[in-house]
Amino acid sequence: MNRITFDDIYNAGIVATITDTYSHFHLPDMPLYYDSNFMEFKKMPTVSEFKKAEHELKIYHTARGQHHLKFTFPQDETISKELTAYLNRQDYEIGFLELYALYPKDFPETSPSSAIEVLPVTASNLEEFLHLQRTIDEQFGREFATQKQLQHKKNFSNPDFLQLIAYFDEEVAGSVDLIIQARTVEIDGLHVLERMRHKGVGSQLQRWLMEQFPDRLIILVADGEDTPREMYQQQNYKYMGCQYEAVKA
C-alpha cells in the first residue's frame, strides 16, 4: 500500500503563517470550525516553543473573535511528559486521530438492500442534503451550523467534492462527502441518522464509492477514542498512523 500520511488529508483552511516550528491555518468564513483554524507543529515542540506558539495563536484568534485554541502534533510522535503536564494545567483536551486506508477490492461484500438508495447530491436534492447537514451540525450550536451551511454549498460547487445522500424507504437516512484527489478518495463526514443506524446505510454509502472509484485508494480519519474506528477496522481498513492534538474551547 502506498505511503499515506496526514498531509494527504484535505484541509479547507488557508495558510496564515509558516515558521520553522509550525504552520498556522485559518478559514475566514468559518471561524468556529476548529479543524480549519489551528496550528500544526512541524516538529514536537518544547514547552517554551509551545508557549510562544500558543501566545501567537491566542492573539490572532482574539483579534478575530475566536475563542478556541487548537494544535496538532507530528504524526506518530508522543507528546512529552513535560508538555502533557503543561497542557493539563491549562485545561486543554488531549486526544488523537487515526488515519486509515483501503483499496476498494478489499472492502467486504455487502448484501444490497432494495430499501436503501444512494444518490449523488444534485440541484434536485441539495435542499434535502443541506437540511440533513443542519440537523447534524446544530449539535455544535446554531451559529456553527449556519457557518457550516456556507461550506456545504461551496463544496457542492467544488469539482473536487462529491456529496452523497442515502435514503431508507425513501426517507433521508445519511450522507457523506467524498474528496477526490489524483490517487485517493477521502471519506469525510460520514453520518447516518440515529434512527436509521444498523440498517446497512453506512455500508451502502461506502459500497457506492468503492464501485465508482475502484482504482483509487480510499482514506479517512477517525477519532482514536470513538467507536466508528472499530467499524472501519472490521471493514478491512488498514491503520496508517496517528496524530495527537490539543484543544481548548
ABEGO torsion letter per residue (X at the ends): XBBBBAAABBBABBBABBBAABBBBBBAABAABAAABBBBBABBBBAAAAAAAAAAAAAAAAAAGBABBBBBBBBGBBBBAAAAAAAAAAGBBBBBBBBBBBBAAABBBBBBBAABBBBBBBAAAAAAAAAAAAAAAAAAEAAAAAAAAAAAAAAAABAABBBBBBBBGGBBABBBBBBBBAABBBBBGBBBBAAABGAGAAAAAAAAAAAABAABBBBBBBBAABAAAAAAAAAGBBBAEBBBBBBBX
